């Protein structure tokens, strides 16, 4: 997932995958420092110093993970809220795992290493089987394959595991825990404390992070557009969007810290709406510049929204991102009270209108600065 000393663009939150953080020596030999599964994040070094680390990360067991931009995580970490507290707690547990692994490698036998490793893997996987090979285990633990084979054969003879082709199944976990050294219990205790901390720390609404990005808000304010008077060029674009998409409501909105402010609107009386009820927040969570929701009741992002379940019963939503220098400043969007679809030509026209909106916005700032 990343090489030693490489700058990370992303961090990963494993869901069903398990990842090993390894230290690789000059001769190619390596030793596992720790495991990361559903309890943690790969890339905590992105929060520190220059964002690099001497370790590398490889996937031990394939599965799914959530990816987030490293810069986004650093920005959120810098705000000192719940995310910061949880990441610091997790880093403490990660350091404890690394320290205990070092102790284990120095003072305990290979079969104890193997028991510890199998148990830590099981804690992060569903079921009792681990997709791996003895070669992979040997490389991970930094020992000879023959040593792993001897240890695995003994555990299988005692009925603790079944070692098959590319898979190890644990038949008697209780006995495996009894056979493992004290290091597994120490590491598990730390992770149990972490899980309790996850449950105890309140989490703020996810919209706050993207909305409160300081660079984004600073850029938005350079356009001096918030709370400005109506302007024909923007009103004409909103009207055209309503016509082309045959939608009763169309808006050009700019996303302030705690509100959507509407520069232009068709079929809608309010000049702003609170961030808590913003449909536009979906643009912060996707990479696509155009979002079309054909039926809000069947989209989990909107199905429980108060404006979907209650008045005015929005059923259709489409928006195009208005971004400048990589920052989402606003949207050109339309709403309807019935589920529907857009054809290819409508989408193309919609995106062209959004481009015209951005051009008008940039031209407006240039004209203002020239005065």
C-alpha positions in Angstrom: 0.0 0.0 0.0 3.0 2.3 0.5 6.8 2.1 0.3 9.3 3.2 2.9 9.8 7.0 2.9 7.1 7.6 0.4 4.8 10.6 0.7 1.2 9.5 1.2 -1.6 11.0 -0.7 -4.1 8.9 1.1 -4.8 7.1 4.4 -6.9 3.9 4.5 -9.4 2.7 7.1 -9.6 -1.1 6.6 -13.1 -2.6 6.8 -12.6 -6.3 6.0 -8.9 -6.2 5.0 -5.9 -6.6 7.3 -2.7 -4.8 6.7 0.8 -5.4 8.0 3.2 -2.5 8.7 6.7 -3.9 8.1 10.3 -2.8 8.4 12.4 -3.8 5.4 16.2 -4.2 5.8 18.8 -3.4 3.1 19.1 -7.1 2.2 15.4 -7.4 1.7 14.6 -9.2 4.9 11.6 -7.8 6.8 9.9 -7.9 10.2 6.3 -7.0 11.0 5.9 -4.1 13.4 2.1 -4.3 13.8 -1.2 -5.3 12.2 -4.0 -2.9 11.3 -7.5 -4.0 10.7 -11.0 -2.7 11.2 -10.0 -0.9 14.4 -7.5 1.4 12.9 -6.0 3.4 10.1 -3.0 2.9 7.7 -1.1 6.1 7.4 -0.9 7.7 10.9 2.6 8.9 10.0 0.8 11.4 7.6 0.0 13.4 10.7 3.5 13.7 11.8 6.7 15.5 10.6 7.0 15.3 6.8 4.4 12.5 6.6 6.8 9.7 5.7 8.0 6.6 7.7 10.7 4.0 7.4 8.1 1.2 7.3 6.1 -0.1 4.4 2.5 -1.5 4.4 1.3 -4.6 2.7 -2.1 -6.3 2.6 -2.1 -9.5 4.6 -5.7 -10.4 3.9 -7.5 -8.8 1.0 -10.8 -7.0 1.5 -12.3 -3.6 1.5 -11.1 -0.3 3.0 -12.2 3.3 3.0 -9.8 5.9 1.5 -9.4 9.5 2.6 -7.0 12.2 1.4 -4.1 12.5 3.8 -4.4 16.3 3.7 -8.1 16.1 4.7 -7.1 14.0 7.7 -4.4 16.4 8.7 -6.7 19.3 8.5 -9.3 17.6 10.7 -6.6 16.4 13.1 -5.4 20.0 13.5 -8.9 21.2 14.7 -8.5 19.3 17.9 -11.9 17.7 18.1 -13.2 14.2 18.5 -11.2 12.9 15.5 -8.0 14.2 17.0 -8.8 12.5 20.3 -9.5 9.2 18.7 -6.4 9.3 16.4 -4.2 10.0 19.4 -5.8 7.1 21.3 -5.3 4.8 18.4 -1.6 5.9 17.9 -1.0 5.1 21.6 -2.4 1.6 21.1 -0.3 1.2 17.9 2.9 2.1 19.7 1.9 -0.4 22.5 1.5 -3.1 19.8 4.9 -2.3 18.3 6.6 -2.3 21.7 5.1 -5.6 22.7 6.0 -7.1 19.3 9.6 -6.1 19.9 9.6 -7.7 23.3 8.0 -10.9 21.9 10.6 -11.2 19.1 13.4 -10.9 21.6 12.2 -13.2 24.5 9.7 -15.7 23.1 9.8 -18.8 21.0 8.7 -19.0 17.3 5.6 -21.1 18.2 4.6 -18.4 20.6 5.1 -15.8 17.9 2.9 -17.8 15.6 0.1 -18.2 18.2 0.2 -14.4 18.9 0.1 -13.6 15.2 -2.7 -16.0 14.4 -4.8 -14.6 17.3 -4.2 -11.0 16.3 -5.3 -11.9 12.7 -8.5 -13.6 13.9 -9.4 -10.5 16.0 -9.5 -8.6 12.7 -11.2 -11.2 10.5 -14.7 -12.8 10.4 -14.7 -16.6 11.0 -11.8 -18.9 12.0 -9.8 -19.0 8.8 -6.8 -16.9 7.6 -5.9 -16.8 4.0 -2.1 -17.0 4.1 0.9 -19.2 3.5 3.8 -20.3 5.6 6.1 -18.4 3.3 4.1 -15.2 4.0 4.1 -15.8 7.8 7.8 -16.5 7.8 8.6 -13.3 5.9 6.2 -11.3 8.1 7.7 -12.6 11.4 11.3 -12.4 10.1 12.1 -16.1 10.6 12.9 -19.1 8.4 10.1 -20.8 6.6 11.3 -24.2 8.1 10.8 -22.7 11.6 7.2 -21.7 10.8 6.6 -25.2 9.3 7.8 -26.9 12.5 5.7 -24.7 14.7 2.6 -25.0 12.6 3.0 -28.8 12.4 3.2 -29.0 16.2 0.1 -26.8 16.6 -1.8 -29.0 14.1 -0.7 -32.2 15.8 -2.1 -30.9 19.1 -5.4 -30.1 17.3 -5.2 -26.3 17.6 -5.1 -25.5 13.9 -5.5 -27.0 10.5 -2.8 -25.8 8.0 -4.0 -26.2 4.4 -3.0 -24.9 1.1 -3.0 -21.0 1.4 -5.2 -21.2 4.5 -4.9 -21.8 8.2 -8.0 -22.6 10.2 -8.0 -22.3 14.0 -10.0 -25.3 15.5 -9.4 -24.5 19.1 -9.0 -20.8 19.9 -9.1 -21.3 23.6 -6.2 -23.6 23.6 -4.3 -21.3 21.1 -4.7 -18.4 23.6 -3.4 -20.6 26.4 -0.4 -21.6 24.2 0.4 -18.0 23.2 2.8 -15.9 25.2 1.7 -13.0 27.4 2.2 -10.5 24.6 -1.2 -11.3 22.9 -3.1 -10.6 26.1 -1.2 -7.3 26.6 -2.0 -6.2 23.0 -5.6 -7.3 23.2 -6.1 -5.4 26.5 -4.9 -2.2 24.8 -7.3 -2.7 21.9 -10.2 -3.4 24.2 -9.5 -0.1 25.9 -9.5 1.6 22.5 -12.9 0.1 21.6 -14.3 1.5 24.8 -12.9 4.9 23.9 -14.5 4.7 20.4 -17.9 4.2 22.1 -17.3 7.0 24.6 -16.2 9.8 22.4 -18.9 11.9 20.8 -18.5 12.3 17.0 -19.5 15.6 15.3 -21.5 15.7 12.1 -19.3 14.8 9.2 -20.3 17.9 7.2 -18.2 20.1 9.6 -14.8 18.9 8.3 -15.3 19.9 4.7 -17.5 22.9 5.4 -14.9 24.4 7.8 -11.9 23.9 5.7 -10.0 27.1 6.2 -8.4 27.3 2.8 -11.8 26.7 1.1 -13.5 29.4 3.1 -10.7 31.8 2.6 -10.9 31.3 -1.2 -14.7 31.7 -1.2 -14.3 35.0 0.5 -11.9 36.3 -2.1 -14.9 36.4 -4.5 -16.9 38.7 -2.3 -20.1 37.0 -3.5 -21.8 36.0 -0.3 -24.8 38.3 0.5 -24.3 40.2 -2.8 -27.2 41.6 -4.8 -28.9 39.8 -7.7 -27.0 39.7 -11.0 -28.6 39.0 -14.4 -25.9 36.7 -15.6 -26.4 34.3 -12.7 -30.2 34.6 -12.7 -30.2 33.7 -16.4 -28.1 30.6 -15.8 -30.4 29.4 -13.1 -33.5 30.0 -15.3 -31.9 28.2 -18.1 -31.0 25.2 -15.9 -34.7 25.0 -14.8 -35.8 25.0 -18.4 -33.3 22.6 -19.8 -33.8 20.0 -17.0 -37.5 20.7 -16.8 -37.2 21.2 -13.1 -39.4 23.4 -10.9 -36.5 24.5 -8.7 -33.0 25.6 -9.7 -30.4 27.4 -7.6 -26.8 28.6 -7.7 -25.6 28.2 -4.2 -22.4 29.0 -2.4 -21.4 26.9 0.6 -20.5 29.0 3.5 -19.3 27.6 6.9 -22.8 27.1 8.3 -25.2 27.8 5.4 -25.9 27.5 1.7 -26.4 31.0 0.4 -28.3 31.3 -2.9 -26.9 33.7 -5.4 -29.8 32.9 -7.8 -32.9 30.8 -7.5 -35.9 29.7 -9.5 -39.0 28.4 -7.8 -37.6 28.9 -4.4 -38.1 31.9 -2.1 -35.5 31.6 0.6 -32.1 33.3 0.2 -30.2 30.7 2.3 -30.6 27.4 4.2 -28.7 25.9 7.1 -25.8 23.5 6.5 -27.5 20.8 8.5 -30.1 20.4 5.8 -27.9 20.9 2.8 -28.2 18.5 -0.1 -25.0 20.0 -1.5 -22.8 18.3 1.2 -22.9 15.2 -1.0 -20.3 17.0 -3.3 -17.8 16.9 -0.4 -18.0 13.2 -0.3 -17.7 12.2 -3.9 -15.0 12.7 -6.6 -17.5 13.2 -9.4 -18.3 16.7 -10.4 -21.9 15.9 -11.4 -24.4 14.1 -9.0 -27.8 12.9 -10.2 -30.1 11.4 -7.6 -33.1 9.9 -9.6 -35.1 9.0 -6.5 -34.1 10.4 -3.1 -36.2 7.8 -1.3 -34.0 5.0 -2.7 -30.7 6.7 -2.0 -29.3 6.1 1.5 -27.7 9.5 1.5 -31.1 11.3 1.3 -33.8 8.8 2.2 -34.1 10.0 5.8 -33.6 13.7 5.0 -36.3 15.9 6.5 -37.0 17.6 3.2 -37.5 14.2 1.6 -39.6 12.7 4.3 -41.5 15.9 4.9 -42.4 19.2 3.1 -41.6 19.9 0.3 -41.0 16.1 -0.4 -38.0 16.4 -2.7 -37.7 13.3 -4.9 -35.2 14.3 -7.5 -31.9 16.2 -7.1 -29.1 17.0 -9.5 -26.0 19.2 -8.9 -22.8 20.1 -10.6 -19.8 21.2 -8.5 -18.6 24.8 -8.8 -14.9 24.5 -7.9 -11.9 26.7 -8.2 -8.3 25.6 -7.5 -9.6 22.2 -6.3 -11.9 23.7 -3.7 -15.7 23.2 -3.8 -17.2 26.6 -3.5 -20.8 26.0 -4.5 -23.2 24.1 -6.8 -25.6 24.6 -9.7 -28.5 22.4 -8.8 -32.1 21.5 -9.5 -34.8 19.8 -7.5 -38.1 18.1 -8.4 -41.0 16.7 -6.5 -41.1 13.5 -8.5 -38.5 10.8 -9.2 -37.1 11.1 -12.7 -34.0 10.6 -14.9 -31.9 12.9 -17.1 -30.9 12.0 -20.6 -27.3 12.5 -21.9 -28.0 15.7 -23.6 -29.6 17.2 -20.5 -26.5 16.3 -18.4 -24.2 17.8 -21.0 -26.2 21.0 -21.1 -26.3 21.1 -17.3 -22.5 20.8 -17.0 -22.1 23.5 -19.7 -24.2 25.8 -17.6 -22.1 25.1 -14.5 -19.0 25.9 -16.5 -20.6 29.2 -17.5 -21.3 29.9 -13.9 -17.7 29.4 -12.9 -16.5 31.6 -15.8 -18.9 34.3 -14.6 -17.7 34.0 -11.0 -14.1 34.3 -12.0 -14.8 37.2 -14.4 -16.8 38.9 -11.6 -13.8 38.7 -9.2 -11.4 40.0 -11.8 -13.6 43.0 -12.5 -14.0 43.7 -8.8 -10.3 43.6 -8.3 -9.7 45.9 -11.2 -11.8 48.7 -9.8 
